[in-house]
Amino acid sequence: MFLGIAVGLAMFYAILKPLSDGLTDTSIWVAKMVAPADTAEGETAKQFLKLGQAALMEGWLSNVPFITYSIFFSSVIVAFFTIGGQRF
């Protein structure tokens, strides 16, 4: 039973992973696009991009990467229960 749950969670993770990566990549791309063209490379520019990305991912969008990785780790934990429950 645990094996079925672990496989189901892993499949759900595989479905959500491209969405999570796409949201993260798109938000950083838009943050770079909105940034001024004459911005010098450095710590200030990195912080500006992080703030821009955080503003774009505000609300429920910020939960998608968290939920995706939570599902992955839940799948791994349930799989360990499956392996630990076997008797040799």
PyMOL Python script that loads the backbone (N, CA, C, O; Angstrom):
from pymol import cmd

cmd.read_pdbstr("""\
ATOM      1  N   MET A   1       0.825  -1.187   0.000  1.00  0.00           N
ATOM      2  CA  MET A   1       0.000   0.000   0.000  1.00  0.00           C
ATOM      3  C   MET A   1       0.871   1.253   0.000  1.00  0.00           C
ATOM      4  O   MET A   1       0.600   2.198  -0.741  1.00  0.00           O
ATOM      5  N   PHE A   2       1.927   1.265   0.838  1.00  0.00           N
ATOM      6  CA  PHE A   2       2.804   2.431   0.882  1.00  0.00           C
ATOM      7  C   PHE A   2       3.507   2.653  -0.452  1.00  0.00           C
ATOM      8  O   PHE A   2       3.767   3.791  -0.843  1.00  0.00           O
ATOM      9  N   LEU A   3       3.812   1.567  -1.145  1.00  0.00           N
ATOM     10  CA  LEU A   3       4.479   1.691  -2.434  1.00  0.00           C
ATOM     11  C   LEU A   3       3.578   2.399  -3.445  1.00  0.00           C
ATOM     12  O   LEU A   3       4.050   3.231  -4.220  1.00  0.00           O
ATOM     13  N   GLY A   4       2.322   2.083  -3.440  1.00  0.00           N
ATOM     14  CA  GLY A   4       1.370   2.754  -4.330  1.00  0.00           C
ATOM     15  C   GLY A   4       1.251   4.240  -4.032  1.00  0.00           C
ATOM     16  O   GLY A   4       1.172   5.063  -4.943  1.00  0.00           O
ATOM     17  N   ILE A   5       1.237   4.575  -2.747  1.00  0.00           N
ATOM     18  CA  ILE A   5       1.177   5.983  -2.349  1.00  0.00           C
ATOM     19  C   ILE A   5       2.447   6.708  -2.782  1.00  0.00           C
ATOM     20  O   ILE A   5       2.384   7.828  -3.288  1.00  0.00           O
ATOM     21  N   ALA A   6       3.593   6.072  -2.584  1.00  0.00           N
ATOM     22  CA  ALA A   6       4.868   6.685  -2.969  1.00  0.00           C
ATOM     23  C   ALA A   6       4.935   6.910  -4.473  1.00  0.00           C
ATOM     24  O   ALA A   6       5.396   7.959  -4.923  1.00  0.00           O
ATOM     25  N   VAL A   7       4.480   5.941  -5.250  1.00  0.00           N
ATOM     26  CA  VAL A   7       4.487   6.077  -6.707  1.00  0.00           C
ATOM     27  C   VAL A   7       3.511   7.176  -7.142  1.00  0.00           C
ATOM     28  O   VAL A   7       3.819   7.964  -8.037  1.00  0.00           O
ATOM     29  N   GLY A   8       2.349   7.224  -6.513  1.00  0.00           N
ATOM     30  CA  GLY A   8       1.377   8.275  -6.833  1.00  0.00           C
ATOM     31  C   GLY A   8       1.916   9.671  -6.539  1.00  0.00           C
ATOM     32  O   GLY A   8       1.741  10.592  -7.337  1.00  0.00           O
ATOM     33  N   LEU A   9       2.571   9.820  -5.392  1.00  0.00           N
ATOM     34  CA  LEU A   9       3.169  11.115  -5.057  1.00  0.00           C
ATOM     35  C   LEU A   9       4.294  11.471  -6.027  1.00  0.00           C
ATOM     36  O   LEU A   9       4.435  12.629  -6.421  1.00  0.00           O
ATOM     37  N   ALA A  10       5.089  10.481  -6.410  1.00  0.00           N
ATOM     38  CA  ALA A  10       6.172  10.735  -7.361  1.00  0.00           C
ATOM     39  C   ALA A  10       5.618  11.152  -8.725  1.00  0.00           C
ATOM     40  O   ALA A  10       6.189  12.021  -9.384  1.00  0.00           O
ATOM     41  N   MET A  11       4.522  10.547  -9.149  1.00  0.00           N
ATOM     42  CA  MET A  11       3.918  10.938 -10.423  1.00  0.00           C
ATOM     43  C   MET A  11       3.332  12.342 -10.347  1.00  0.00           C
ATOM     44  O   MET A  11       3.434  13.109 -11.304  1.00  0.00           O
ATOM     45  N   PHE A  12       2.725  12.678  -9.229  1.00  0.00           N
ATOM     46  CA  PHE A  12       2.188  14.026  -9.037  1.00  0.00           C
ATOM     47  C   PHE A  12       3.322  15.053  -9.041  1.00  0.00           C
ATOM     48  O   PHE A  12       3.169  16.149  -9.580  1.00  0.00           O
ATOM     49  N   TYR A  13       4.455  14.696  -8.443  1.00  0.00           N
ATOM     50  CA  TYR A  13       5.638  15.558  -8.476  1.00  0.00           C
ATOM     51  C   TYR A  13       6.115  15.741  -9.917  1.00  0.00           C
ATOM     52  O   TYR A  13       6.452  16.853 -10.321  1.00  0.00           O
ATOM     53  N   ALA A  14       6.145  14.666 -10.683  1.00  0.00           N
ATOM     54  CA  ALA A  14       6.594  14.748 -12.076  1.00  0.00           C
ATOM     55  C   ALA A  14       5.678  15.643 -12.908  1.00  0.00           C
ATOM     56  O   ALA A  14       6.135  16.287 -13.852  1.00  0.00           O
ATOM     57  N   ILE A  15       4.409  15.688 -12.571  1.00  0.00           N
ATOM     58  CA  ILE A  15       3.475  16.560 -13.283  1.00  0.00           C
ATOM     59  C   ILE A  15       3.694  18.022 -12.889  1.00  0.00           C
ATOM     60  O   ILE A  15       3.660  18.903 -13.748  1.00  0.00           O
ATOM     61  N   LEU A  16       3.917  18.286 -11.604  1.00  0.00           N
ATOM     62  CA  LEU A  16       4.053  19.666 -11.122  1.00  0.00           C
ATOM     63  C   LEU A  16       5.442  20.270 -11.342  1.00  0.00           C
ATOM     64  O   LEU A  16       5.569  21.494 -11.361  1.00  0.00           O
ATOM     65  N   LYS A  17       6.472  19.462 -11.505  1.00  0.00           N
ATOM     66  CA  LYS A  17       7.840  19.965 -11.616  1.00  0.00           C
ATOM     67  C   LYS A  17       8.025  20.942 -12.773  1.00  0.00           C
ATOM     68  O   LYS A  17       8.617  21.999 -12.557  1.00  0.00           O
ATOM     69  N   PRO A  18       7.551  20.653 -13.996  1.00  0.00           N
ATOM     70  CA  PRO A  18       7.716  21.640 -15.073  1.00  0.00           C
ATOM     71  C   PRO A  18       6.994  22.956 -14.796  1.00  0.00           C
ATOM     72  O   PRO A  18       7.494  24.023 -15.151  1.00  0.00           O
ATOM     73  N   LEU A  19       5.834  22.890 -14.172  1.00  0.00           N
ATOM     74  CA  LEU A  19       5.111  24.113 -13.815  1.00  0.00           C
ATOM     75  C   LEU A  19       5.919  24.937 -12.821  1.00  0.00           C
ATOM     76  O   LEU A  19       6.040  26.153 -12.971  1.00  0.00           O
ATOM     77  N   SER A  20       6.463  24.288 -11.825  1.00  0.00           N
ATOM     78  CA  SER A  20       7.262  24.978 -10.808  1.00  0.00           C
ATOM     79  C   SER A  20       8.499  25.629 -11.417  1.00  0.00           C
ATOM     80  O   SER A  20       8.786  26.795 -11.146  1.00  0.00           O
ATOM     81  N   ASP A  21       9.230  24.880 -12.236  1.00  0.00           N
ATOM     82  CA  ASP A  21      10.424  25.430 -12.878  1.00  0.00           C
ATOM     83  C   ASP A  21      10.068  26.553 -13.835  1.00  0.00           C
ATOM     84  O   ASP A  21      10.776  27.558 -13.908  1.00  0.00           O
ATOM     85  N   GLY A  22       8.985  26.391 -14.562  1.00  0.00           N
ATOM     86  CA  GLY A  22       8.558  27.432 -15.497  1.00  0.00           C
ATOM     87  C   GLY A  22       8.188  28.724 -14.799  1.00  0.00           C
ATOM     88  O   GLY A  22       8.538  29.806 -15.269  1.00  0.00           O
ATOM     89  N   LEU A  23       7.478  28.622 -13.675  1.00  0.00           N
ATOM     90  CA  LEU A  23       7.119  29.825 -12.926  1.00  0.00           C
ATOM     91  C   LEU A  23       8.356  30.537 -12.389  1.00  0.00           C
ATOM     92  O   LEU A  23       8.446  31.764 -12.442  1.00  0.00           O
ATOM     93  N   THR A  24       9.299  29.770 -11.875  1.00  0.00           N
ATOM     94  CA  THR A  24      10.518  30.365 -11.331  1.00  0.00           C
ATOM     95  C   THR A  24      11.350  31.009 -12.436  1.00  0.00           C
ATOM     96  O   THR A  24      11.818  32.138 -12.285  1.00  0.00           O
ATOM     97  N   ASP A  25      11.534  30.297 -13.541  1.00  0.00           N
ATOM     98  CA  ASP A  25      12.337  30.829 -14.638  1.00  0.00           C
ATOM     99  C   ASP A  25      11.685  32.047 -15.285  1.00  0.00           C
ATOM    100  O   ASP A  25      12.365  33.019 -15.614  1.00  0.00           O
ATOM    101  N   THR A  26      10.379  31.994 -15.464  1.00  0.00           N
ATOM    102  CA  THR A  26       9.682  33.114 -16.081  1.00  0.00           C
ATOM    103  C   THR A  26       9.714  34.340 -15.189  1.00  0.00           C
ATOM    104  O   THR A  26       9.885  35.455 -15.681  1.00  0.00           O
ATOM    105  N   SER A  27       9.553  34.159 -13.894  1.00  0.00           N
ATOM    106  CA  SER A  27       9.552  35.323 -13.004  1.00  0.00           C
ATOM    107  C   SER A  27      10.927  35.987 -12.953  1.00  0.00           C
ATOM    108  O   SER A  27      11.004  37.214 -12.885  1.00  0.00           O
ATOM    109  N   ILE A  28      12.017  35.211 -12.983  1.00  0.00           N
ATOM    110  CA  ILE A  28      13.342  35.826 -12.992  1.00  0.00           C
ATOM    111  C   ILE A  28      13.605  36.488 -14.341  1.00  0.00           C
ATOM    112  O   ILE A  28      14.276  37.519 -14.399  1.00  0.00           O
ATOM    113  N   TRP A  29      13.088  35.912 -15.427  1.00  0.00           N
ATOM    114  CA  TRP A  29      13.239  36.505 -16.746  1.00  0.00           C
ATOM    115  C   TRP A  29      12.523  37.856 -16.821  1.00  0.00           C
ATOM    116  O   TRP A  29      13.071  38.825 -17.347  1.00  0.00           O
ATOM    117  N   VAL A  30      11.302  37.915 -16.296  1.00  0.00           N
ATOM    118  CA  VAL A  30      10.551  39.171 -16.304  1.00  0.00           C
ATOM    119  C   VAL A  30      11.222  40.196 -15.391  1.00  0.00           C
ATOM    120  O   VAL A  30      11.250  41.383 -15.717  1.00  0.00           O
ATOM    121  N   ALA A  31      11.758  39.759 -14.263  1.00  0.00           N
ATOM    122  CA  ALA A  31      12.461  40.683 -13.373  1.00  0.00           C
ATOM    123  C   ALA A  31      13.689  41.268 -14.064  1.00  0.00           C
ATOM    124  O   ALA A  31      13.992  42.447 -13.885  1.00  0.00           O
ATOM    125  N   LYS A  32      14.402  40.459 -14.853  1.00  0.00           N
ATOM    126  CA  LYS A  32      15.551  40.971 -15.607  1.00  0.00           C
ATOM    127  C   LYS A  32      15.098  41.922 -16.703  1.00  0.00           C
ATOM    128  O   LYS A  32      15.777  42.904 -17.001  1.00  0.00           O
ATOM    129  N   MET A  33      13.959  41.630 -17.296  1.00  0.00           N
ATOM    130  CA  MET A  33      13.447  42.474 -18.369  1.00  0.00           C
ATOM    131  C   MET A  33      13.003  43.842 -17.839  1.00  0.00           C
ATOM    132  O   MET A  33      13.175  44.852 -18.522  1.00  0.00           O
ATOM    133  N   VAL A  34      12.442  43.883 -16.646  1.00  0.00           N
ATOM    134  CA  VAL A  34      11.947  45.121 -16.050  1.00  0.00           C
ATOM    135  C   VAL A  34      13.090  45.962 -15.472  1.00  0.00           C
ATOM    136  O   VAL A  34      12.949  47.176 -15.324  1.00  0.00           O
ATOM    137  N   ALA A  35      14.194  45.338 -15.152  1.00  0.00           N
ATOM    138  CA  ALA A  35      15.334  46.050 -14.568  1.00  0.00           C
ATOM    139  C   ALA A  35      15.899  47.039 -15.577  1.00  0.00           C
ATOM    140  O   ALA A  35      15.872  46.785 -16.781  1.00  0.00           O
ATOM    141  N   PRO A  36      16.406  48.157 -15.093  1.00  0.00           N
ATOM    142  CA  PRO A  36      17.020  49.130 -16.008  1.00  0.00           C
ATOM    143  C   PRO A  36      18.201  48.517 -16.765  1.00  0.00           C
ATOM    144  O   PRO A  36      18.933  47.687 -16.227  1.00  0.00           O
ATOM    145  N   ALA A  37      18.370  48.933 -18.002  1.00  0.00           N
ATOM    146  CA  ALA A  37      19.418  48.368 -18.853  1.00  0.00           C
ATOM    147  C   ALA A  37      20.815  48.741 -18.376  1.00  0.00           C
ATOM    148  O   ALA A  37      21.763  47.993 -18.612  1.00  0.00           O
ATOM    149  N   ASP A  38      20.959  49.872 -17.717  1.00  0.00           N
ATOM    150  CA  ASP A  38      22.284  50.322 -17.289  1.00  0.00           C
ATOM    151  C   ASP A  38      22.642  49.864 -15.878  1.00  0.00           C
ATOM    152  O   ASP A  38      23.537  50.432 -15.253  1.00  0.00           O
ATOM    153  N   THR A  39      21.959  48.855 -15.377  1.00  0.00           N
ATOM    154  CA  THR A  39      22.242  48.333 -14.042  1.00  0.00           C
ATOM    155  C   THR A  39      23.575  47.586 -14.065  1.00  0.00           C
ATOM    156  O   THR A  39      23.777  46.680 -14.875  1.00  0.00           O
ATOM    157  N   ALA A  40      24.469  47.972 -13.177  1.00  0.00           N
ATOM    158  CA  ALA A  40      25.785  47.323 -13.105  1.00  0.00           C
ATOM    159  C   ALA A  40      25.655  45.981 -12.390  1.00  0.00           C
ATOM    160  O   ALA A  40      24.781  45.798 -11.542  1.00  0.00           O
ATOM    161  N   GLU A  41      26.528  45.055 -12.740  1.00  0.00           N
ATOM    162  CA  GLU A  41      26.543  43.756 -12.074  1.00  0.00           C
ATOM    163  C   GLU A  41      27.109  43.913 -10.675  1.00  0.00           C
ATOM    164  O   GLU A  41      28.095  44.622 -10.474  1.00  0.00           O
ATOM    165  N   GLY A  42      26.494  43.262  -9.720  1.00  0.00           N
ATOM    166  CA  GLY A  42      26.974  43.321  -8.345  1.00  0.00           C
ATOM    167  C   GLY A  42      25.895  42.871  -7.386  1.00  0.00           C
ATOM    168  O   GLY A  42      24.846  42.374  -7.794  1.00  0.00           O
ATOM    169  N   GLU A  43      26.167  43.050  -6.107  1.00  0.00           N
ATOM    170  CA  GLU A  43      25.218  42.613  -5.073  1.00  0.00           C
ATOM    171  C   GLU A  43      23.920  43.400  -5.133  1.00  0.00           C
ATOM    172  O   GLU A  43      22.846  42.837  -4.920  1.00  0.00           O
ATOM    173  N   THR A  44      24.004  44.680  -5.417  1.00  0.00           N
ATOM    174  CA  THR A  44      22.793  45.501  -5.481  1.00  0.00           C
ATOM    175  C   THR A  44      21.893  45.041  -6.612  1.00  0.00           C
ATOM    176  O   THR A  44      20.675  44.981  -6.449  1.00  0.00           O
ATOM    177  N   ALA A  45      22.475  44.716  -7.753  1.00  0.00           N
ATOM    178  CA  ALA A  45      21.687  44.236  -8.893  1.00  0.00           C
ATOM    179  C   ALA A  45      21.039  42.891  -8.569  1.00  0.00           C
ATOM    180  O   ALA A  45      19.889  42.655  -8.937  1.00  0.00           O
ATOM    181  N   LYS A  46      21.764  42.015  -7.887  1.00  0.00           N
ATOM    182  CA  LYS A  46      21.201  40.709  -7.518  1.00  0.00           C
ATOM    183  C   LYS A  46      20.028  40.871  -6.563  1.00  0.00           C
ATOM    184  O   LYS A  46      19.011  40.189  -6.695  1.00  0.00           O
ATOM    185  N   GLN A  47      20.172  41.776  -5.602  1.00  0.00           N
ATOM    186  CA  GLN A  47      19.079  42.024  -4.655  1.00  0.00           C
ATOM    187  C   GLN A  47      17.868  42.618  -5.374  1.00  0.00           C
ATOM    188  O   GLN A  47      16.727  42.271  -5.066  1.00  0.00           O
ATOM    189  N   PHE A  48      18.121  43.519  -6.337  1.00  0.00           N
ATOM    190  CA  PHE A  48      17.031  44.113  -7.106  1.00  0.00           C
ATOM    191  C   PHE A  48      16.271  43.043  -7.879  1.00  0.00           C
ATOM    192  O   PHE A  48      15.041  43.063  -7.921  1.00  0.00           O
ATOM    193  N   LEU A  49      17.000  42.107  -8.492  1.00  0.00           N
ATOM    194  CA  LEU A  49      16.348  41.027  -9.236  1.00  0.00           C
ATOM    195  C   LEU A  49      15.569  40.096  -8.313  1.00  0.00           C
ATOM    196  O   LEU A  49      14.483  39.638  -8.668  1.00  0.00           O
ATOM    197  N   LYS A  50      16.117  39.815  -7.134  1.00  0.00           N
ATOM    198  CA  LYS A  50      15.399  38.953  -6.185  1.00  0.00           C
ATOM    199  C   LYS A  50      14.108  39.612  -5.715  1.00  0.00           C
ATOM    200  O   LYS A  50      13.079  38.951  -5.576  1.00  0.00           O
ATOM    201  N   LEU A  51      14.169  40.930  -5.469  1.00  0.00           N
ATOM    202  CA  LEU A  51      12.956  41.647  -5.059  1.00  0.00           C
ATOM    203  C   LEU A  51      11.934  41.684  -6.186  1.00  0.00           C
ATOM    204  O   LEU A  51      10.733  41.554  -5.947  1.00  0.00           O
ATOM    205  N   GLY A  52      12.411  41.862  -7.419  1.00  0.00           N
ATOM    206  CA  GLY A  52      11.502  41.847  -8.559  1.00  0.00           C
ATOM    207  C   GLY A  52      10.853  40.489  -8.746  1.00  0.00           C
ATOM    208  O   GLY A  52       9.662  40.399  -9.044  1.00  0.00           O
ATOM    209  N   GLN A  53      11.630  39.440  -8.573  1.00  0.00           N
ATOM    210  CA  GLN A  53      11.085  38.092  -8.698  1.00  0.00           C
ATOM    211  C   GLN A  53      10.087  37.817  -7.578  1.00  0.00           C
ATOM    212  O   GLN A  53       9.043  37.212  -7.820  1.00  0.00           O
ATOM    213  N   ALA A  54      10.390  38.247  -6.370  1.00  0.00           N
ATOM    214  CA  ALA A  54       9.473  38.027  -5.246  1.00  0.00           C
ATOM    215  C   ALA A  54       8.161  38.779  -5.464  1.00  0.00           C
ATOM    216  O   ALA A  54       7.091  38.282  -5.112  1.00  0.00           O
ATOM    217  N   ALA A  55       8.244  39.969  -6.040  1.00  0.00           N
ATOM    218  CA  ALA A  55       7.021  40.731  -6.297  1.00  0.00           C
ATOM    219  C   ALA A  55       6.157  40.053  -7.352  1.00  0.00           C
ATOM    220  O   ALA A  55       4.929  40.084  -7.263  1.00  0.00           O
ATOM    221  N   LEU A  56       6.785  39.445  -8.343  1.00  0.00           N
ATOM    222  CA  LEU A  56       6.030  38.755  -9.390  1.00  0.00           C
ATOM    223  C   LEU A  56       5.412  37.454  -8.893  1.00  0.00           C
ATOM    224  O   LEU A  56       4.358  37.044  -9.380  1.00  0.00           O
ATOM    225  N   MET A  57       6.050  36.808  -7.939  1.00  0.00           N
ATOM    226  CA  MET A  57       5.569  35.520  -7.434  1.00  0.00           C
ATOM    227  C   MET A  57       4.733  35.681  -6.160  1.00  0.00           C
ATOM    228  O   MET A  57       4.542  34.718  -5.418  1.00  0.00           O
ATOM    229  N   GLU A  58       4.240  36.885  -5.909  1.00  0.00           N
ATOM    230  CA  GLU A  58       3.458  37.128  -4.701  1.00  0.00           C
ATOM    231  C   GLU A  58       2.130  36.374  -4.777  1.00  0.00           C
ATOM    232  O   GLU A  58       1.553  36.219  -5.854  1.00  0.00           O
ATOM    233  N   GLY A  59       1.660  35.914  -3.638  1.00  0.00           N
ATOM    234  CA  GLY A  59       0.389  35.214  -3.572  1.00  0.00           C
ATOM    235  C   GLY A  59       0.557  33.717  -3.706  1.00  0.00           C
ATOM    236  O   GLY A  59       1.547  33.150  -3.243  1.00  0.00           O
ATOM    237  N   TRP A  60      -0.414  33.075  -4.342  1.00  0.00           N
ATOM    238  CA  TRP A  60      -0.412  31.615  -4.432  1.00  0.00           C
ATOM    239  C   TRP A  60       0.710  31.092  -5.311  1.00  0.00           C
ATOM    240  O   TRP A  60       1.110  29.937  -5.163  1.00  0.00           O
ATOM    241  N   LEU A  61       1.233  31.910  -6.224  1.00  0.00           N
ATOM    242  CA  LEU A  61       2.313  31.438  -7.089  1.00  0.00           C
ATOM    243  C   LEU A  61       3.566  31.074  -6.304  1.00  0.00           C
ATOM    244  O   LEU A  61       4.324  30.192  -6.707  1.00  0.00           O
ATOM    245  N   SER A  62       3.781  31.751  -5.188  1.00  0.00           N
ATOM    246  CA  SER A  62       4.972  31.455  -4.398  1.00  0.00           C
ATOM    247  C   SER A  62       4.873  30.099  -3.711  1.00  0.00           C
ATOM    248  O   SER A  62       5.887  29.544  -3.286  1.00  0.00           O
ATOM    249  N   ASN A  63       3.680  29.568  -3.599  1.00  0.00           N
ATOM    250  CA  ASN A  63       3.494  28.266  -2.950  1.00  0.00           C
ATOM    251  C   ASN A  63       3.745  27.087  -3.884  1.00  0.00           C
ATOM    252  O   ASN A  63       3.978  25.974  -3.413  1.00  0.00           O
ATOM    253  N   VAL A  64       3.703  27.304  -5.187  1.00  0.00           N
ATOM    254  CA  VAL A  64       3.837  26.190  -6.133  1.00  0.00           C
ATOM    255  C   VAL A  64       5.192  25.495  -6.001  1.00  0.00           C
ATOM    256  O   VAL A  64       5.211  24.270  -5.883  1.00  0.00           O
ATOM    257  N   PRO A  65       6.340  26.211  -6.013  1.00  0.00           N
ATOM    258  CA  PRO A  65       7.613  25.493  -5.838  1.00  0.00           C
ATOM    259  C   PRO A  65       7.719  24.793  -4.477  1.00  0.00           C
ATOM    260  O   PRO A  65       8.266  23.694  -4.387  1.00  0.00           O
ATOM    261  N   PHE A  66       7.202  25.423  -3.427  1.00  0.00           N
ATOM    262  CA  PHE A  66       7.231  24.813  -2.094  1.00  0.00           C
ATOM    263  C   PHE A  66       6.421  23.522  -2.064  1.00  0.00           C
ATOM    264  O   PHE A  66       6.875  22.511  -1.529  1.00  0.00           O
ATOM    265  N   ILE A  67       5.231  23.557  -2.634  1.00  0.00           N
ATOM    266  CA  ILE A  67       4.370  22.373  -2.645  1.00  0.00           C
ATOM    267  C   ILE A  67       4.995  21.266  -3.493  1.00  0.00           C
ATOM    268  O   ILE A  67       4.923  20.089  -3.141  1.00  0.00           O
ATOM    269  N   THR A  68       5.610  21.656  -4.616  1.00  0.00           N
ATOM    270  CA  THR A  68       6.237  20.664  -5.490  1.00  0.00           C
ATOM    271  C   THR A  68       7.334  19.910  -4.761  1.00  0.00           C
ATOM    272  O   THR A  68       7.377  18.680  -4.808  1.00  0.00           O
ATOM    273  N   TYR A  69       8.217  20.626  -4.091  1.00  0.00           N
ATOM    274  CA  TYR A  69       9.302  19.948  -3.383  1.00  0.00           C
ATOM    275  C   TYR A  69       8.811  19.223  -2.138  1.00  0.00           C
ATOM    276  O   TYR A  69       9.410  18.226  -1.737  1.00  0.00           O
ATOM    277  N   SER A  70       7.738  19.698  -1.520  1.00  0.00           N
ATOM    278  CA  SER A  70       7.150  18.976  -0.391  1.00  0.00           C
ATOM    279  C   SER A  70       6.595  17.622  -0.836  1.00  0.00           C
ATOM    280  O   SER A  70       6.722  16.624  -0.127  1.00  0.00           O
ATOM    281  N   ILE A  71       5.982  17.603  -2.015  1.00  0.00           N
ATOM    282  CA  ILE A  71       5.462  16.339  -2.545  1.00  0.00           C
ATOM    283  C   ILE A  71       6.604  15.377  -2.833  1.00  0.00           C
ATOM    284  O   ILE A  71       6.492  14.182  -2.557  1.00  0.00           O
ATOM    285  N   PHE A  72       7.703  15.884  -3.386  1.00  0.00           N
ATOM    286  CA  PHE A  72       8.856  15.026  -3.667  1.00  0.00           C
ATOM    287  C   PHE A  72       9.394  14.392  -2.386  1.00  0.00           C
ATOM    288  O   PHE A  72       9.607  13.180  -2.333  1.00  0.00           O
ATOM    289  N   PHE A  73       9.616  15.214  -1.349  1.00  0.00           N
ATOM    290  CA  PHE A  73      10.160  14.680  -0.112  1.00  0.00           C
ATOM    291  C   PHE A  73       9.166  13.769   0.597  1.00  0.00           C
ATOM    292  O   PHE A  73       9.575  12.822   1.268  1.00  0.00           O
ATOM    293  N   SER A  74       7.870  14.033   0.462  1.00  0.00           N
ATOM    294  CA  SER A  74       6.858  13.129   1.018  1.00  0.00           C
ATOM    295  C   SER A  74       6.920  11.769   0.332  1.00  0.00           C
ATOM    296  O   SER A  74       6.775  10.731   0.977  1.00  0.00           O
ATOM    297  N   SER A  75       7.135  11.784  -0.968  1.00  0.00           N
ATOM    298  CA  SER A  75       7.257  10.538  -1.705  1.00  0.00           C
ATOM    299  C   SER A  75       8.463   9.732  -1.235  1.00  0.00           C
ATOM    300  O   SER A  75       8.383   8.513  -1.080  1.00  0.00           O
ATOM    301  N   VAL A  76       9.572  10.417  -1.011  1.00  0.00           N
ATOM    302  CA  VAL A  76      10.776   9.733  -0.536  1.00  0.00           C
ATOM    303  C   VAL A  76      10.554   9.148   0.859  1.00  0.00           C
ATOM    304  O   VAL A  76      10.968   8.020   1.128  1.00  0.00           O
ATOM    305  N   ILE A  77       9.920   9.888   1.726  1.00  0.00           N
ATOM    306  CA  ILE A  77       9.668   9.423   3.093  1.00  0.00           C
ATOM    307  C   ILE A  77       8.742   8.200   3.085  1.00  0.00           C
ATOM    308  O   ILE A  77       8.986   7.223   3.793  1.00  0.00           O
ATOM    309  N   VAL A  78       7.682   8.265   2.281  1.00  0.00           N
ATOM    310  CA  VAL A  78       6.766   7.123   2.198  1.00  0.00           C
ATOM    311  C   VAL A  78       7.483   5.911   1.608  1.00  0.00           C
ATOM    312  O   VAL A  78       7.227   4.781   2.024  1.00  0.00           O
ATOM    313  N   ALA A  79       8.378   6.131   0.644  1.00  0.00           N
ATOM    314  CA  ALA A  79       9.150   5.016   0.076  1.00  0.00           C
ATOM    315  C   ALA A  79      10.048   4.383   1.132  1.00  0.00           C
ATOM    316  O   ALA A  79      10.215   3.164   1.137  1.00  0.00           O
ATOM    317  N   PHE A  80      10.627   5.174   2.019  1.00  0.00           N
ATOM    318  CA  PHE A  80      11.437   4.614   3.100  1.00  0.00           C
ATOM    319  C   PHE A  80      10.588   3.779   4.050  1.00  0.00           C
ATOM    320  O   PHE A  80      11.056   2.765   4.567  1.00  0.00           O
ATOM    321  N   PHE A  81       9.336   4.197   4.287  1.00  0.00           N
ATOM    322  CA  PHE A  81       8.446   3.378   5.094  1.00  0.00           C
ATOM    323  C   PHE A  81       8.171   2.044   4.416  1.00  0.00           C
ATOM    324  O   PHE A  81       8.052   1.015   5.082  1.00  0.00           O
ATOM    325  N   THR A  82       8.069   2.063   3.091  1.00  0.00           N
ATOM    326  CA  THR A  82       7.848   0.837   2.338  1.00  0.00           C
ATOM    327  C   THR A  82       9.039  -0.097   2.480  1.00  0.00           C
ATOM    328  O   THR A  82       8.878  -1.292   2.728  1.00  0.00           O
ATOM    329  N   ILE A  83      10.227   0.451   2.324  1.00  0.00           N
ATOM    330  CA  ILE A  83      11.438  -0.361   2.427  1.00  0.00           C
ATOM    331  C   ILE A  83      11.628  -0.856   3.875  1.00  0.00           C
ATOM    332  O   ILE A  83      12.014  -2.003   4.101  1.00  0.00           O
ATOM    333  N   GLY A  84      11.353   0.017   4.837  1.00  0.00           N
ATOM    334  CA  GLY A  84      11.529  -0.350   6.235  1.00  0.00           C
ATOM    335  C   GLY A  84      10.518  -1.377   6.716  1.00  0.00           C
ATOM    336  O   GLY A  84      10.775  -2.088   7.687  1.00  0.00           O
ATOM    337  N   GLY A  85       9.372  -1.466   6.051  1.00  0.00           N
ATOM    338  CA  GLY A  85       8.342  -2.396   6.460  1.00  0.00           C
ATOM    339  C   GLY A  85       8.542  -3.811   5.953  1.00  0.00           C
ATOM    340  O   GLY A  85       7.851  -4.729   6.394  1.00  0.00           O
ATOM    341  N   GLN A  86       9.478  -4.001   5.032  1.00  0.00           N
ATOM    342  CA  GLN A  86       9.735  -5.330   4.488  1.00  0.00           C
ATOM    343  C   GLN A  86      10.521  -6.161   5.510  1.00  0.00           C
ATOM    344  O   GLN A  86      11.372  -5.647   6.237  1.00  0.00           O
ATOM    345  N   ARG A  87      10.216  -7.426   5.540  1.00  0.00           N
ATOM    346  CA  ARG A  87      10.929  -8.323   6.436  1.00  0.00           C
ATOM    347  C   ARG A  87      11.824  -9.234   5.613  1.00  0.00           C
ATOM    348  O   ARG A  87      11.383  -9.840   4.636  1.00  0.00           O
ATOM    349  N   PHE A  88      13.063  -9.322   6.009  1.00  0.00           N
ATOM    350  CA  PHE A  88      14.039 -10.135   5.269  1.00  0.00           C
ATOM    351  C   PHE A  88      14.223 -11.468   5.930  1.00  0.00           C
ATOM    352  O   PHE A  88      15.005 -12.290   5.453  1.00  0.00           O
TER     353      PHE A  88
END
""", "prot")
cmd.dss("prot")
cmd.show_as("cartoon", "prot")
cmd.util.cbc("prot")
cmd.orient("prot")
